[in-house]
Amino acid sequence: MTRNWDIIQQGDWIVIKMPSGNQKLIQLQPNVQIELGKFGKFQSSELIGKYYSVPLEIYDRDKLKRVENTDYLLDFEIDPRVETDATNQEIFDDANSQKLTQKDIEEMKLKSLDGSVHHQTIIKEIVSNNEKFNEKTEFAKAKYIKRKVKKYSKIFIPLFPNARNLIEYHNLKNPEKIHELRIDSLSQILTYANVRAGSRMLVCDDTGGLLATAILERTHGLGTCYFFHDGQNASLEIMKCSNFSNEVLSSFKTFAYQNIGKQPELREIEEGADVKPELIEKINARNANIKETFSTLEQGGFDSLIISTKFDTTEVIKKLEQFLAPSAIVVAYSARKELILEAYEYCRKSPSYANTFLTESWLREYQVPVFTSGTHPNMMMSGSGGFIFSATTVTTPEGLVIDKTTKRRKTSKN
C-alpha cells in the first residue's frame, strides 16, 4: 500500500515550529508526552493522522485541534501596507501604558494552560488595554501584535523534515554543524550541479548528510548517489531524520576514502562451518552489494561532484575527479572563502576544467512587509550565505598542450 506522505504516522520524525519561532525535532513514539515548554504539552497519539504543515492548537491541557485562521492582524483590522498620518515619534511605550497589571496577565496565563481562557483572549485584552496602541503606525501595530502572538499563542505547526526545514532547524540550534548553509545557498548548489531524476552523483559532506538528503529529496531515488566519508562509518545523523522510504534509500551508497582503488573486503564463510542458512543468505547479499557498489564506482561516468567539507577540498577533487564523466559539474561550498580558494585556483588553471567561477550568496530577510513606507529588514540575520565555486570537466584532445605562461593553446607540432 502506497503511503500518503502528507499525513503524520507513528515513527515519523517531525519538526515542530512553535509560536515563538523556536523549533523542536522529535520522533513520534507511542504513548509519549510531548513538551513544548510554556506553550503547553500533548500526547504523541494526538499527532497521528494529522496533516503536515497544518497549524494545530493545544486545548483542554493536552488535546489538539486544527486551526483555520492564524492571521491575528485580521482580528484587529490592521494592514501594514496602508499608509496613515500616524507617527511613533512622540510615543513612549513603557509599562505605564498598559492598564492591565502583571498579576492580571499572569492569572490569564494560568487559566490559558488549563484551557479556561483562550490565548486569543489574552492577546486581545493586552492590545485593547494598551493606551498607546491606537497612536502607533500600522506597521508598529502589526509588530506589537506579532510579539504578543509569539509570547501567548498556543498554535504550532508540525513540519515534514525536508531539507529546507532541517536547514532552518539546525541554523537556529547549531549553524556550524551544517557549515552555516542556508536554503538559498543550497538551492544554488543543486542548480549548479544539475541535480535531477536519473543523476549519478558523488557527494562529500561532513554536515551529517544534509547535502545528500537534499539530493535524494530532489531525485526521489531515481539515480545514484555515492557518499564519501572518512573512517569506517559515515556520519548521517541528519539524513536519519528525513523519513526516507527504503525505495529512495536504495539509490544511496556510502564509500570510505581509504577504500578507493582497493579491492573490496568480502566476508567469507569457512568451509564446513556450522552457519544458519539465514546468515549465509545475509552474508551473500552483503557481498553482492559491496561488489556492485565497487564496480559501479570503478566504471565512473558520474554527472557531478558536490563537496562541503572542512577537509582539503583540493585533495577531494583530485581523488574523485577520475570517476567523473566529460561535462560533469564540480560544485564546492564553504562558509569561509579560504577553505575552497585553493581548489578554485586548481580547477581554474587545470586544462581539465572550464567555466570555473566563485560566488558569494547574499540574502535579505524582512519583517512585516510594508509597500508604502519603505523596507524594514530584520535587525538580526546572517551576513553571508557562504561561498560556492563551480567548474565543468572537459576532455583534452590527444597532442594538445596548454601553455600556462601565455595561456594559449599549442599543438605538439609547434
C-alpha positions, -999 to +999 in steps of 0.1 A: +000+000+000+014+034-010+018+058+019+003+093+019+033+114+029+011+144+038-002+126+069+018+121+101+024+085+111+039+068+141+077+066+140+080+098+118+105+125+125+088+159+128+100+195+131+077+214+154+076+251+148+064+269+179+047+304+180+080+319+193+098+308+161+118+282+180+117+247+167+119+212+181+129+180+163+112+148+176+105+113+166+068+103+171+069+074+196+037+058+210+023+069+244+048+098+249+040+132+263+055+160+241+065+191+260+066+225+243+075+245+274+053+275+282+031+267+251+018+235+267+020+198+262+001+170+245+001+132+239+020+119+209-011+099+198-028+133+191-005+139+162-010+106+144-033+111+114-029+149+113-016+167+082+019+181+080+021+219+077-014+224+091-015+247+122-026+229+154-038+244+187-034+229+222-066+229+242-080+211+273-045+208+286-033+180+262-056+178+232-050+191+196-073+207+171-069+222+137-067+259+133-082+276+102-070+311+106-037+322+122-035+357+109-042+378+141-038+410+122-072+404+106-088+403+140-077+438+147-083+451+111-047+460+106-030+462+073+007+473+075+006+481+037-017+510+044-001+544+049-016+566+076-007+600+092+003+583+124+038+586+137+058+569+165+079+599+172+061+610+204+052+575+217+069+561+248+055+526+251+066+518+287+049+498+315+027+527+324+009+525+291-006+491+299-037+492+321-035+455+330-013+447+359+013+419+358-008+400+382-038+401+358-017+389+329-002+360+350-037+349+361-049+348+325-018+328+315-025+302+342-061+299+330-049+296+294-028+265+305-059+247+319-080+257+289-105+280+307-092+311+289-083+311+252-049+325+243-065+348+217-085+364+245-052+373+264-038+389+232-069+409+226-070+421+263-034+432+263-038+451+230-071+467+239-057+479+273-026+495+258-032+532+258-006+540+232-017+513+207-040+534+186-014+561+183+011+538+165+016+534+128+001+504+111+035+488+109+042+493+146+008+479+154+015+448+134+049+443+151+033+447+185+006+421+178+031+397+164+053+400+195+023+391+217+014+362+195+049+348+199+045+351+236+010+338+243-002+318+213-005+280+217-006+273+180+022+253+165+029+238+130+042+202+125+066+203+096+079+175+074+117+171+079+127+180+044+160+197+035+145+232+038+130+226+073+161+208+085+183+237+074+162+262+093+161+240+124+199+235+125+206+271+117+186+280+148+203+253+170+238+249+158+247+266+124+283+253+125+271+217+123+258+223+087+286+248+079+262+277+082+245+266+050+213+285+041+184+274+019+193+300-008+228+286-010+216+250-011+193+258-040+222+273-059+243+242-052+216+218-065+211+240-096+248+243-105+252+206-100+222+199-123+207+175-097+176+158-113+160+124-116+184+100-131+216+119-120+246+100-109+264+120-082+294+119-059+289+136-026+314+146+001+300+165+030+305+164+068+272+181+076+255+149+088+244+141+053+224+173+047+236+177+011+228+140+004+194+145+020+186+174-004+198+153-034+177+123-025+147+145-019+151+160-054+158+127-073+134+107-051+156+077-055+157+079-093+195+079-098+227+071-080+243+089-050+277+079-037+285+094-003+322+095+006+334+096+042+365+094+063+368+064+087+348+032+088+313+047+093+295+076+076+281+104+097+244+106+086+225+118+116+206+144+097+196+120+069+183+096+095+157+122+104+144+126+069+117+099+068+130+084+035+115+052+023+136+021+016+130+026-021+146+061-020+175+049+002+183+021-022+199+047-046+222+059-018+256+042-013+284+050+012+321+046+004+352+052+026+381+072+012+407+047+023+389+020+001+392+039-032+414+019-056+414-011-033+397-044-038+366-047-016+369-068+015+343-096+014+332-118+043+340-154+036+323-184+052+348-211+063+343-245+047+325-269+069+314-241+094+280-246+110+262-215+098+225-210+097+211-206+061+196-172+070+230-159+079+246-174+048+219-156+027+226-123+045+264-126+040+260-134+003+236-104-002+261-081+016+290-093-005+270-089-037+261-053-027+297-045-019+308-059-053+281-039-072+290-007-053+327-010-061+321-020-097+297+010-104+323+034-089+352+020-109+332+023-141+330+061-135+309+084-157+293+103-128+275+136-136+286+157-107+307+160-076+293+181-047+315+190-018+310+207+016+338+197+040+363+211+064+390+188+049+412+198+020+388+204-009+416+202-035+426+168-024+390+156-025+387+168-061+420+152-071+409+119-056+374+118-071+378+135-105+388+102-121+352+090-117+336+120-134+323+120-170+331+147-196+310+178-190+304+168-154+300+196-128+321+201-097+305+222-070+320+231-036+306+251-008+322+267+023+312+293+048+348+306+045+363+315+012+398+305+022+387+268+025+378+265-012+401+292-027+429+267-034+405+243-050+391+271-072+426+280-083+434+244-091+403+240-113+408+274-129+444+266-140+438+230-149+432+221-186+407+195-174+382+222-163+363+251-179+337+277-168+352+280-133+337+307-111+334+316-074+304+335-059+291+346-026+255+342-016+236+371+000+200+373+012+180+400+030+151+390+052+123+414+061+100+420+090+063+427+083+061+436+046+054+473+040+050+486+005+042+523+012+067+534+038+099+518+027+115+485+036+121+470+071+148+443+071+154+422+101+179+436+126+195+402+132+203+380+102+234+362+088+257+385+069+267+359+043+253+328+027+288+313+022+309+308-009+303+285-039+326+276-067+317+255-097+337+241-126+329+219-156+351+190-166+364+189-202+384+164-222+418+174-237+424+161-273+455+139-276+485+160-286+471+193-273+492+211-247+483+241-225+510+267-223+503+281-188+527+310-192+510+326-222+477+308-217+475+300-254+468+266-268+496+250-288+498+217-307+527+194-300+540+200-336+546+237-327 
